[in-house]
Amino acid sequence: MAHKAVGIRHGEHCKHYWNVSNVVSRFNAHIVFYGNFWARGFATGSRLTSCSVFRQTACSALVASVTKKRHLTRTELKRQFHKLAIAQSDILNARAACRYFVEHVSDIAHSIYYPLFVTIVICYARPFTDNDTFGRLAKKWGTFSNQRLQRSHDLMLKTRNEVVAHSDAAIRQIRIVPAGVTYPFTFTAKKPVISQSYGFMITTYVLEPRHFTDALDTICDVLDRLQPEVSRLFDLLYKYETLPPRTFPLTIDETIYPPSA
């Protein structure tokens, strides 16, 4: 596969892509390489034999300068840390509830099925939904290479949006139940029930208990990726700083800690 590069003349904006070999023959410097070309081609001199040593040195210095990541400000680091630390807390709660569910709940008629079901879905989905503070987690945190985990993740968010945190009118419908009518089982009965008097019922759906094994694996996968990043950001912010001998709030600014702390 031909690697591509951007050629930039002095005073011009880049508008076109060229094959690397064409760029080298037409421009002396100001070349930005994409993909793995720097590691596999440019450093070894392959495919750039027509370029002088001076040109290679100049190009390598330019590549290093333009590809170096901009350092985040302390405010930006704090904002990222805040979002991920709160998400970690929510997902840890989801894991605790899900572990208890898997160990103790075998069917939807169990007295703690619904409370645990709601807790798991709400705690897990919260970081992946919009909020008024710093927004939802980046897409990468809800992306899984394992399709079983991806389906579990998507199902928990769908359930949260339709029946747990919100009431989808197409799903949560009210049905009037006259006396003597047989209607489907409820959370406290495993078989159809004959109504003793007139009343109403609300339709919904829940997740089968077997789903929560997949849910627990999904939750653990997110935590395995999330926790190291939370620790990394926390160390960047505070590991080498001199801190006051008391707790203090995280403020989203450039200070190490608030002046009043």
C-alpha positions in Angstrom: 0.0 0.0 0.0 1.4 3.4 -1.0 1.9 5.7 2.0 0.6 9.2 1.6 2.1 12.5 2.6 1.2 16.1 2.6 3.4 18.5 0.7 3.4 22.1 1.8 5.2 25.0 0.0 6.3 28.0 1.9 3.3 30.3 2.5 0.7 27.7 1.1 -2.0 25.7 2.8 -2.0 22.0 2.1 -4.8 21.0 -0.2 -3.7 17.8 -1.9 -2.3 14.4 -1.1 0.6 12.9 -3.1 2.4 9.6 -3.2 5.6 9.9 -1.0 7.9 9.4 -3.9 6.3 12.3 -5.8 6.5 14.6 -2.7 10.2 13.9 -2.2 11.0 14.7 -5.8 9.1 18.0 -5.7 9.8 19.4 -2.3 13.0 19.7 -0.2 11.3 19.8 3.2 8.0 20.6 4.9 6.8 17.0 4.6 4.4 15.6 7.1 4.2 11.8 7.1 1.1 9.8 8.0 0.6 6.3 9.3 3.6 4.2 10.1 5.9 5.6 7.4 8.2 7.4 9.8 8.9 4.1 11.7 9.1 1.8 8.7 10.4 3.9 5.8 11.8 7.3 6.7 14.0 6.2 9.6 15.7 3.5 7.5 16.0 5.6 4.4 14.0 3.2 2.2 12.0 4.8 -0.6 13.8 8.0 0.0 17.2 7.2 -1.6 16.9 10.3 -3.8 16.8 12.5 -0.8 20.1 13.8 0.5 21.3 13.2 4.1 20.7 16.9 4.8 17.1 16.6 3.5 16.5 13.5 5.6 17.8 15.3 8.7 15.7 18.4 8.1 12.6 16.3 7.4 13.0 14.2 10.5 13.3 17.3 12.7 10.1 18.7 11.1 8.2 15.5 11.5 9.2 15.3 15.2 8.1 18.9 15.8 4.7 18.6 14.1 3.7 15.2 15.4 4.6 15.9 19.0 1.5 16.0 21.1 0.5 19.3 22.7 0.8 19.2 26.5 -2.5 19.5 28.2 -3.0 22.3 30.6 -3.6 21.5 34.3 -7.2 22.6 33.8 -7.7 20.2 30.9 -6.1 17.4 32.9 -8.4 18.1 35.9 -11.4 18.1 33.6 -10.4 14.7 32.2 -9.6 13.3 35.6 -13.0 14.5 37.0 -14.9 12.8 34.2 -13.1 9.5 34.4 -13.0 9.4 38.2 -16.8 9.9 38.5 -17.3 7.3 35.7 -15.1 4.9 37.6 -17.1 5.3 40.8 -20.4 4.6 39.0 -19.1 1.6 37.2 -17.5 0.2 40.4 -21.0 0.4 41.9 -22.5 -1.4 38.9 -19.9 -4.2 39.3 -20.7 -4.7 43.0 -24.4 -4.9 42.3 -23.9 -7.2 39.3 -21.6 -9.6 41.2 -24.3 -9.9 43.9 -27.0 -10.4 41.2 -25.0 -13.2 39.5 -24.4 -14.9 42.9 -27.9 -14.7 44.4 -30.6 -14.1 41.7 -31.7 -16.8 39.4 -35.1 -15.6 38.1 -37.1 -12.4 37.8 -39.5 -13.4 40.5 -36.7 -12.9 43.1 -37.6 -10.1 45.5 -34.3 -8.2 44.8 -34.3 -8.8 41.0 -35.8 -5.5 40.1 -33.9 -3.3 42.5 -30.6 -4.8 41.4 -31.6 -4.7 37.8 -32.3 -0.9 38.0 -29.1 -0.3 40.0 -26.9 -2.1 37.5 -28.3 -0.4 34.5 -28.4 3.1 35.9 -24.9 3.0 37.4 -23.3 1.5 34.3 -25.1 3.7 31.8 -24.7 7.0 33.6 -21.1 7.7 32.3 -22.2 6.9 28.8 -25.1 9.4 28.7 -25.1 13.2 28.4 -24.8 15.3 31.6 -24.5 18.9 32.4 -21.0 18.8 33.8 -18.4 17.4 31.4 -20.4 15.3 29.1 -20.4 11.6 28.3 -17.4 9.3 28.1 -15.5 9.2 24.8 -16.7 6.6 22.3 -13.6 4.4 22.8 -14.8 3.5 26.4 -18.0 2.0 25.0 -16.3 0.2 22.1 -15.4 -3.5 22.5 -13.5 -5.9 20.3 -15.5 -8.8 21.7 -19.0 -8.7 20.1 -20.6 -10.4 23.0 -19.5 -7.5 25.3 -20.5 -4.9 22.7 -24.1 -6.4 22.5 -24.3 -6.4 26.3 -23.1 -2.8 26.5 -25.6 -1.6 23.8 -28.5 -3.5 25.4 -27.8 -1.9 28.9 -27.8 1.6 27.3 -31.0 0.8 25.3 -32.7 -0.6 28.5 -31.7 2.5 30.4 -33.2 4.8 27.8 -36.4 2.9 27.2 -37.6 1.5 30.6 -35.3 2.5 33.5 -34.3 6.2 33.3 -37.1 7.2 30.9 -40.5 5.9 29.9 -40.8 5.1 26.2 -44.5 5.4 25.4 -44.3 2.6 22.9 -43.0 0.2 25.5 -44.4 1.3 28.9 -48.1 1.2 28.1 -51.1 1.2 30.5 -53.6 -1.6 29.9 -56.9 -1.8 31.7 -57.6 -5.2 33.3 -61.3 -6.0 34.0 -62.2 -8.5 36.8 -61.8 -12.2 35.9 -59.3 -11.5 33.1 -56.1 -13.6 32.8 -53.0 -11.5 32.3 -49.2 -12.3 32.1 -47.1 -13.0 35.1 -45.6 -10.2 37.2 -42.4 -9.8 39.2 -44.0 -11.7 42.1 -45.7 -14.5 40.2 -44.1 -16.9 37.7 -47.4 -17.8 35.9 -50.4 -15.9 34.5 -52.7 -14.4 37.0 -56.6 -14.1 37.1 -57.6 -10.6 38.2 -59.8 -10.5 41.3 -61.2 -7.1 40.5 -60.8 -4.4 37.8 -57.5 -2.5 37.7 -54.7 -1.7 35.3 -51.2 -2.9 34.5 -48.1 -1.3 33.0 -46.2 -3.1 30.3 -42.4 -3.1 30.2 -39.5 -5.4 29.6 -36.6 -6.6 31.8 -33.4 -8.5 31.1 -33.2 -12.2 31.6 -31.0 -13.2 34.6 -28.6 -15.0 32.3 -27.8 -11.6 30.7 -26.1 -10.4 33.8 -23.1 -12.8 33.4 -22.4 -11.0 30.1 -23.1 -7.6 31.8 -20.5 -8.4 34.5 -17.9 -9.2 31.9 -18.7 -6.0 30.1 -18.4 -3.9 33.3 -15.1 -5.5 34.2 -13.7 -4.9 30.7 -14.5 -1.2 31.0 -12.9 -1.0 34.4 -9.7 -2.8 33.3 -9.2 0.0 30.8 -10.5 2.9 32.8 -8.8 2.4 36.1 -5.2 2.7 34.8 -6.1 6.0 33.0 -7.6 7.4 36.2 -4.4 6.5 38.1 -2.2 8.0 35.4 -4.1 11.4 35.4 -4.1 11.5 39.2 -0.4 11.0 39.3 0.2 13.7 36.7 -1.8 16.1 38.8 -0.6 15.4 42.3 2.1 12.8 42.7 5.0 15.2 42.7 3.3 18.2 44.3 3.5 19.4 47.9 0.0 19.2 49.2 -1.7 20.7 52.4 -2.2 18.4 55.4 -6.0 18.2 54.8 -8.6 17.4 52.2 -9.5 19.9 49.5 -11.9 20.0 46.6 -10.9 19.4 43.0 -11.2 22.8 41.3 -11.1 23.0 37.5 -8.4 25.5 37.1 -4.6 25.8 37.0 -4.0 25.7 40.7 -2.7 22.7 42.6 -5.2 23.3 45.3 -7.6 26.2 46.2 -5.9 29.0 48.1 -8.4 28.6 50.9 -7.6 24.9 51.4 
